[in-house]
Amino acid sequence: MSNSSSITEFLLLAFADTRQLQLLHFWLFLGIYLAALLGNGLIITAVACDHRLHTPMYFFLLSLSLLDLGSISTTVPQTMANSLWDSRAISCLGCTAQVFFFTFLFVAEYCVLTIIAYDRYVAICQPLQYGTLLGSRACVHMAAAASASGFLNAVLHTANTFSLPLCKGNAVDQFFCEIPQILKLSCSDAYLREVGLLVLSACLAFGCFVFILFSYVQIFRAVLRIPSEQGRHRAFSTCLPHLAVVSLFISTATFAYLKPPSISSPVLDLVVAVLYSVMPPAVNPLLYSMRNQELKDALRKMMNGCFSERIFPVFFCRAFIM
């Protein structure tokens, strides 16, 4: 028997038992991590350096890339280090930090995705009021509200989770410290408090989902009324990447937390966790740059400038501007 005060470290779920598979996991995650760093780093640099991209939509896209970088950096380096050094251990403080930062970044990212939906709704359905509703001050306030929401959720969930008595060992059935897996270690009915907080967070998340859904219903109705095919194509090109990112984010997270217990298993939980925590930060830059000509032009301009000065290997960028 143990409790939360006597636990000094947690044991994370290993991806593999054999040394060869551990090294394969390390190199695979290293590739995904570097792709996420490169893709999001390029978007951040392009938006920050190109004055043509200093608009509300790209301000929120820059915020999303920063959150993606933070999110994947919270979970992946630890599991890579464990595979490389043949270890499963993470300190209690490290586990607490993972829960706090992952919750903070996850909630803030969802809020930013909701704000981007609002940005697209105003741009397409109320273009004459765009400058008023989405001025620089309003954008900063909305970004600050997203961060505050993430911080508040992170504080509440982290404090509540690690205040529970843990008497079922210290083995977490996940490759990072995930709240539902830590709750399984609790031996007290006090865990129902955290379940209640999770239900409340789920209700708020559902409200954001309804808002996003309503925004896109109005957007598609407005786009279909645009007489010119070029206008419709331009409108869709700014909305479809965001819709793809939202769909990936919501579908994987929903399945991870709401899947029926009858189909739950350690392997399935592991795969789903990778899909909702690791893949979006790596895939989002591709989704946003695929149909966005302005972003492609900014990346191409930046790449050509760097190439002419021989300070950046140009072939690393081409996947994002094809």
N, C-alpha and C positions, 0 to 999 in steps of 0.2 A: 504494500500500500504506500502511496505517496501523495503529496498534495502539491499545489502550485508553488508554494513557498520553498519546498525542498527540491524541486526540479531545477537543475542547473543547465540542462541542455535537452533538446529534442532530437529524435532520430527521424529523418525524412525518408520517404519511400525511394528506394533505389530503382533506376531504370533497368539495370541488369546486374547479374551476379558474376558473370565471367569478365575477366580483364579486357578481352578483346571488344566485347560489346560496350563496356564502360567507356573505352577510348573512342569507339564509334559514336556513342552518344555525345561525348565531349566535342568531337569535331563537327558533328551535325548541328549541335546547338551553337557552337562557335560561328559556323557559317550563317545561321539564322540571325544571331546577335549582330554580327558585322553587317549583314544586309539591312537590318533595322537601323543601325547607327548611320550607315551610309545614306539610305533613302530618306530618313527623317532629317539627317544633317543637311542634305542637299536642299530639301524644301525650306528648312529654317534659314539657310544661307541665302537662297534665292529670294525669298520673301523679304528678308531683312535688307538685302543689298539693292534690289530692283524697285525704284520708286513707283513704277507702274503697278506694282502689286501691293501698294500701301492703301488697301481698301479693307472694309470690315470683313469681307469673306476670307481674305487671305490672312488677316490678323487672327481670326479664329482657327484657320488652318495651321498657322504657325503655333498657336496654343495647343492644338491637338497633337502636333508633332512633338512638342516638348513633353506633353503628358505621356505619349507613346514611348519616348526614350526613357522617361522615368519609370514607367510601368515594367518594361522588359528588363531594365537594369535592376529592378527590385528582386526579381525571381531567378533570372537565368544565370548570372555569374555565380551564385551560390551553388546551384545544381551542377554547373560545369566544374567548379572547384571540387565538389564532392566526388564526381566521377573521375576526375584526374587524379585525385589523391586517395581513391578507394575508401571514401568515408561517407557516413550518413548524418553526421552530427551537425547541429546548428545550436549556438548558445541560446539561452532563454532570452537574452537581450536582443540577439539577432532575430529570433522568431517574432518577438514583439514588434521590432522595427519593420519586419516584412509585412505583418498584418496591418500595421498603421499605414505605411506608405502605399501598399497595394490598394487598400480600401480608399485612401485619400485620392489616389490617381485614378482608380476605377470610377468612382462616383463623379469626380471632376470631369473626366472624359465624357461620361454619359451626359452630363449637363452641357458641355460644350457642343456635343452632337445635337442636342436639343436646340441650342442657340443657333447653330448653323441652319437648322431647318427653318427657324424663325427668320433668319437672314434671307434665305432663298424665297420664303413666302412673301416678305415685304418687297424684295427686289422684283419679283414677277407679278404679284397681285396688287401691290400698292407702290409702284415705282416713283410716283410723284412725291411720296412721303419718305422715301428711303433715306435721304440726307437728314431728315428731322428725327426719324425713329432710330436710326443707326449712326448717329454722330460719334465722334471720337470719345466723348465723355460717356455716352451710353454703352459703347463697346467695352470700355474699361470697367464700367460698373457691372456689366453682365459677366465679364471674365472674372472679376473679383467675387461675384456672387457664386459662380461655379466653384472657385477655389474654396470659398467659405463653406459651401455645402459639403464638399469633399472632406475638409478639415473637421467639421462638426461630426460627420458620420464616422470618420476614422477615430476620433477621440472617444466617442460613445461606444463603438464596437470593440475597440482595443481594450479600453478600461474594463468593460463588462466581461469580455472573454477571459482576460487574464486575472480577473478577481475571483473566478470560479475555482473551487477545490477540484484538483485533478488527481484521481486515484486509480486510473486504469492504465498506468504506465506513461511512457513518454514517446511512444512510436506514433508518428503522424502518417496516415495513409495517403500521403500526397507528396509531390516533389518540392513543394514549398509550404509554408505555414498558412493554411487555409482555415477560416473560421469554422465551417461545418465539421472539418476533420478534428479540430481541437476540441469542439464541443463533445465529440464522441468519447473523449478521455475524461469527461466530467462524471462524477458519481453523485451529484446533487441535483435536486429539482430546481436549483437556482439557475440552471442553464435555460429554463423557460423564459427568463428575463431577456436573454440574448436572442432566443427564438422570436420573442415579441418584437424586439428591435429589428430583426431581419424581416419580419412580416411588414412592419411599418415602412422600412426602406423599400420593400418590394411594391407596396402600394404607391409610394412616391414615384418609383421607377415606372410603374404602370401608367401613372398620370402623365409622365413625360412621353411615354410611348404613344398614348392617345393624342397628345399635342402634336407629335411628329406625324402621326397618321393623318390627323385632320389637316395639317399644313400641306402635306403632299396631295391630298385629295383636292384641295383648293388650287394648288400649283398645277396639277395635271389638267384640271378644268380650264384654267386660264391659258395654259400652253396650247391646248387643242383649239382655242378660239383665235390664236395668232394666225393671220391670213397667209403670211409667207412661210415657205418651207425652211428657208435659211434661218428665220427667227425662231421657229420651233426647234430646229436642230441646235441652235446656240443655247436656248433655254434648257433643253434636255441635257446638253453637255455639261452644264454647271450643276445639275441636280442629280444625275444618275450616279456619279462617283460617290457622293454623300449618301445616297440611298443604298448603294452597295456596302459601304462601310457600316452604316447603321444596321443593315440586315445581318451582316457577319457578326457584329458586336452583340446584338440582341439575341439572335438565334443560338449562338454558342453559349452565352451566359445563361439564357433561360433554360436550355437543356441541362447545363451543368448543375443548376440549383433546383430545378423543378422536375427532373426526371423521376419516374416511378421507382420506389425502393426495390421493386421486384426485379428490375433489370440492372440494378447497381452492382458493380464489381470493382475491385481495385484497378484492373486493367482499363475498364471503360472510364472510370473516374480520372485516371491518368491521361488517357487520350483526350477526353473532353477538356480537361484543365489546360492541356497544351493548346488546344484549339481556341480557347477563349482568352488565355493569358499571354501566349507566346506568338501565335500566328498573326493576330490583328496588327500589332506594331510593325511587323515585317512586311505585311501585305498592303497596309493602308497607303504608303507612298506610291505604290504601283497603281492602286485604284484611283487615287486623286490625280495622278499625272497622265493617266492613259488617255483621257478625252479632254484634257484641259490644255488648249493651245497656248494660252497666256503663260501658264506655268512651264510648258515645254520650251517656249521661246526664251523665257528667263533662264532656264537651266542650260539651254544651248548657248546663250550669250555668256553665261558664267563659265561654262566649260571651255568655250573657245578662248576666253580671256586667260583662264588658268593654263590652258594648253600652250598658248603663245608665250607665256612666261615660264613654261616648263616647271610648274610647281604642283601639278596634279595629274595623275594618270588618267587620261581622257576615257579610256575604254571602260572604266568602272562606272561611268555616268550613263552610257548609252542605253542601258536597259530602261531608264526612266524617261527617255525622250523619244523613243521610237514611236 
